[in-house]
């Protein structure tokens, strides 16, 4: 996951008052794994990211940029 997505997840957690421990409990992950995913030291594990997005009821939407959109 890129820095923008990690920041979006952190912002939503803050808005909703969800701690890393609570997110760990919601996803079935251990808190240190959540910390690593959110910090970017780990994150190439799509299943774990999907758990986080599911727990926060978020959808990951991708889009492409073109010269016209910049």
C-alpha distances in whole Angstrom, upper triangle without the diagonal:
4,7,8,6,7,10,11,11,13,15,16,16,19,20,21,22,20,20,17,20,21,17,18,21,20,17,19,17,19,18,17,14,13,13,12,8,9,10,8,10,9,6,7,9,9,12,11,8,11,13,12,12,15,17,16,17,14,14,10,12,12,14,16,18,21,24,25,22,22
4,6,6,6,9,10,11,13,14,16,17,19,20,22,23,21,21,19,22,22,19,20,23,22,20,22,20,21,20,19,17,15,15,13,10,10,10,8,11,11,9,10,13,12,16,15,12,14,17,15,14,18,19,18,19,16,15,12,13,12,14,15,16,19,21,23,20,19
4,6,5,6,9,10,10,12,14,15,16,18,20,21,19,19,17,21,22,19,20,23,22,21,23,21,21,19,18,17,15,14,13,11,9,9,7,11,12,11,13,15,15,18,16,13,16,18,15,15,19,20,18,20,17,17,14,15,14,16,17,17,21,22,24,21,19
4,6,5,6,9,10,10,12,14,15,16,18,20,19,19,18,22,22,19,21,24,22,21,24,22,23,21,21,19,16,16,15,13,11,11,11,14,15,13,15,17,16,19,17,14,16,18,15,14,18,19,16,18,15,14,12,13,12,14,15,15,19,20,21,18,17
4,5,5,6,9,10,11,12,14,15,17,18,17,17,16,19,19,16,18,21,19,18,21,19,20,19,19,17,14,14,14,11,9,11,10,14,13,11,13,14,13,15,14,10,12,14,12,11,14,15,13,14,11,11,9,10,11,13,15,16,20,22,23,20,19
4,5,5,6,9,10,11,12,14,15,16,15,14,13,16,17,14,15,19,17,16,19,17,18,16,15,14,11,11,11,8,6,7,8,11,11,9,12,14,13,15,13,10,13,14,11,11,15,15,13,15,13,13,11,14,14,17,19,20,23,25,26,23,22
4,5,5,6,9,10,10,12,14,15,14,14,14,17,17,15,17,20,19,18,21,19,20,18,18,16,13,13,13,11,8,9,10,14,14,13,16,17,17,19,16,13,16,17,13,13,17,16,14,16,14,15,13,15,16,18,20,20,23,25,26,22,21
4,5,5,6,9,10,10,12,14,13,14,14,18,17,14,17,20,18,17,21,19,21,19,19,18,15,15,15,13,10,12,13,17,17,15,17,18,17,18,16,13,14,15,12,11,14,14,11,13,10,12,11,13,14,16,18,19,22,24,25,21,21
4,5,5,6,9,10,11,12,10,11,11,14,14,11,13,16,14,14,17,16,17,15,16,15,11,12,13,10,8,11,12,15,15,13,16,16,15,16,13,10,12,12,9,8,11,11,8,11,9,11,11,13,15,18,20,22,25,28,28,24,24
4,5,5,6,9,10,10,9,9,9,13,13,11,13,16,15,15,18,16,17,14,15,15,11,11,12,11,7,10,12,15,15,14,18,18,17,18,15,13,15,15,11,11,14,13,11,14,12,15,14,17,19,21,23,24,28,30,30,26,26
4,5,5,6,9,10,10,11,12,16,15,13,16,19,17,18,21,20,20,18,19,18,15,14,16,14,11,13,15,18,19,17,21,21,20,21,18,16,17,17,13,13,16,15,11,14,13,15,15,17,19,21,23,24,27,29,29,25,24
4,5,5,6,8,8,11,12,15,13,11,15,17,15,16,19,18,20,17,19,18,15,15,17,15,12,15,17,20,20,18,21,21,19,20,17,15,15,15,11,11,13,12,8,10,10,13,13,16,18,20,23,24,28,30,30,26,26
4,6,5,6,5,7,8,11,10,8,12,14,12,13,16,16,17,14,16,16,12,13,15,14,11,14,16,19,18,17,21,20,19,19,16,14,15,14,10,11,13,10,8,11,11,15,15,18,21,23,26,27,31,33,33,29,29
4,5,5,6,8,10,13,12,11,15,16,15,17,20,19,19,16,18,18,15,14,17,16,13,15,18,20,21,20,23,23,22,23,20,18,19,18,14,15,17,14,11,15,14,18,18,21,23,25,28,29,32,34,34,30,29
4,6,8,11,13,16,14,13,17,18,16,18,21,21,22,19,21,21,18,18,20,19,16,18,20,23,24,22,25,25,24,24,21,19,20,19,15,15,17,14,11,14,14,17,18,20,23,25,28,28,31,33,33,29,29
4,5,9,12,14,11,11,15,15,13,16,19,19,20,18,20,20,17,17,20,19,16,19,21,24,24,22,25,24,23,23,20,18,18,17,14,14,14,12,9,12,13,16,18,21,23,26,29,30,33,36,35,31,31
4,6,10,11,9,10,14,14,13,16,18,18,19,16,19,19,16,16,19,18,16,18,21,23,23,23,26,25,24,24,21,19,20,18,15,16,17,13,11,14,16,19,21,24,26,29,32,33,36,38,38,34,34
4,7,8,6,7,10,11,10,12,15,15,15,13,15,16,12,13,16,15,13,16,19,21,20,20,23,22,21,20,17,16,17,15,12,13,14,11,9,13,14,18,19,22,25,28,31,32,36,38,38,34,34
4,5,5,6,8,10,10,12,14,13,13,10,12,13,10,10,14,14,12,14,17,19,18,18,22,21,21,20,17,16,18,15,12,15,16,12,12,16,17,20,21,24,26,29,32,33,37,39,39,36,35
4,5,5,6,9,10,10,12,10,9,6,9,10,7,7,10,10,9,11,14,15,15,15,19,18,18,17,14,14,16,13,10,13,15,12,12,16,16,19,20,23,25,28,31,32,36,38,39,35,35
4,5,5,6,9,10,10,9,8,5,9,10,8,9,13,13,12,14,17,18,17,18,21,19,20,18,15,15,17,14,12,15,16,13,14,17,18,21,22,26,28,31,34,35,39,41,42,39,38
4,5,5,6,9,10,10,10,8,12,13,10,12,15,15,14,17,19,20,19,19,22,20,20,18,15,15,16,13,11,14,14,10,11,14,16,19,21,24,27,30,33,35,39,41,41,38,38
4,5,5,6,8,8,9,8,11,11,8,10,13,12,11,14,16,17,16,15,18,16,16,15,11,11,12,9,7,10,11,7,8,12,13,16,17,21,23,27,30,31,35,38,38,35,35
4,5,5,6,5,6,5,9,8,6,9,12,11,11,14,16,17,15,15,17,15,16,14,10,12,13,10,8,12,12,9,11,15,16,18,19,23,25,28,31,33,37,40,40,37,37
4,6,5,7,8,8,12,12,10,13,15,15,15,18,20,20,19,18,20,18,18,16,13,14,14,11,10,13,13,10,12,15,17,20,21,25,27,31,34,36,40,42,43,39,40
4,6,8,10,11,14,13,11,14,16,15,15,18,20,21,19,18,20,17,17,14,12,12,12,8,8,11,9,6,9,11,14,16,18,22,25,28,31,33,37,40,40,37,37
4,5,9,10,13,11,9,13,14,12,14,17,18,19,16,15,16,14,13,10,8,9,9,5,6,9,8,6,9,12,13,15,16,20,23,26,29,32,35,38,39,36,36
4,7,9,12,10,10,13,15,14,15,18,19,19,17,16,17,14,15,11,9,12,12,8,9,13,12,10,13,15,17,19,20,24,26,29,32,35,38,41,42,39,39
4,6,8,6,7,10,11,11,13,15,16,16,13,13,15,12,13,11,8,10,12,9,9,13,13,11,14,16,17,19,19,23,25,29,31,33,37,40,41,38,38
4,6,5,7,9,10,11,13,15,16,15,13,14,16,14,16,14,11,13,15,12,12,16,16,14,16,19,20,22,22,26,28,31,33,36,39,42,43,40,39
4,5,5,6,9,10,11,12,14,14,13,14,17,15,17,16,12,13,16,13,12,16,16,14,16,19,20,22,22,26,27,31,33,35,38,41,42,38,38
4,5,5,6,9,10,10,12,11,10,12,15,14,17,16,13,14,17,15,14,17,19,17,18,21,22,23,23,26,27,31,33,34,38,40,41,38,37
4,5,5,6,9,10,11,10,8,9,12,11,13,12,9,11,14,12,11,15,16,15,16,19,19,21,20,23,24,28,30,32,35,38,39,36,35
4,5,5,6,9,10,10,9,9,13,11,13,12,9,9,12,10,8,12,14,12,13,16,16,18,18,21,22,26,28,30,33,36,37,34,33
4,5,5,6,9,9,9,10,14,14,15,16,12,12,15,14,12,15,17,15,16,19,19,20,20,23,24,27,29,30,34,36,37,34,33
4,6,5,6,5,5,7,11,11,14,14,11,11,15,14,13,15,18,17,17,20,19,21,19,22,23,26,27,29,32,34,36,33,32
4,6,5,6,5,5,9,9,10,12,8,8,11,11,10,12,15,14,15,17,16,17,15,19,19,22,24,26,29,31,33,30,29
4,6,8,8,8,12,12,13,14,11,10,13,13,10,12,15,14,14,17,15,17,15,18,19,22,24,25,28,31,32,28,28
4,6,8,9,12,14,15,17,14,13,16,16,14,16,19,18,17,20,19,20,18,21,21,23,25,26,29,31,32,29,28
4,5,6,9,11,13,15,13,12,15,16,14,16,19,19,18,21,19,19,17,19,19,21,22,24,27,29,31,28,26
4,7,9,11,14,16,14,13,17,18,16,18,21,21,21,23,22,22,20,22,22,25,25,27,30,32,34,31,30
4,6,8,11,12,10,10,14,15,14,16,18,19,19,21,20,20,18,21,20,23,24,26,29,32,34,31,30
4,5,7,10,8,7,11,12,11,13,16,16,17,19,17,17,14,17,17,20,21,23,27,29,31,28,28
4,6,9,9,9,11,13,13,14,17,18,19,20,18,17,15,17,17,20,21,23,26,29,31,28,28
4,6,6,7,9,10,11,13,15,16,17,18,17,16,15,17,17,21,22,25,28,31,33,30,30
4,5,5,6,9,10,10,12,14,15,16,14,13,11,14,15,18,20,23,26,29,31,28,29
4,5,5,6,9,10,10,12,14,15,14,14,13,16,17,21,23,26,30,33,34,31,32
4,5,5,6,9,10,11,13,14,14,14,13,17,18,22,24,27,30,33,35,32,32
4,5,5,6,8,10,11,12,11,11,10,13,15,18,21,23,27,30,31,28,28
4,5,5,6,8,10,10,9,9,9,12,14,18,21,24,27,31,31,28,29
4,6,5,6,9,10,10,11,12,15,18,21,24,27,31,34,35,31,32
4,5,5,6,8,8,10,11,15,17,20,23,26,29,32,33,30,30
4,6,5,6,5,6,8,11,14,17,21,23,27,30,30,27,27
4,5,5,6,8,10,13,16,20,23,26,30,33,33,29,31
4,5,8,11,13,16,19,23,26,28,32,35,35,32,32
4,5,9,11,15,18,21,24,26,30,33,33,29,30
4,7,10,13,16,19,23,25,29,32,31,28,29
4,7,9,13,16,19,22,25,28,28,24,26
4,6,10,13,16,19,22,26,25,22,24
4,7,10,13,16,20,23,23,20,21
4,7,10,13,16,20,20,17,18
4,7,10,13,17,17,15,16
4,7,10,13,14,11,13
4,7,10,11,9,11
4,7,8,6,7
4,5,5,7
4,5,5
4,6
4
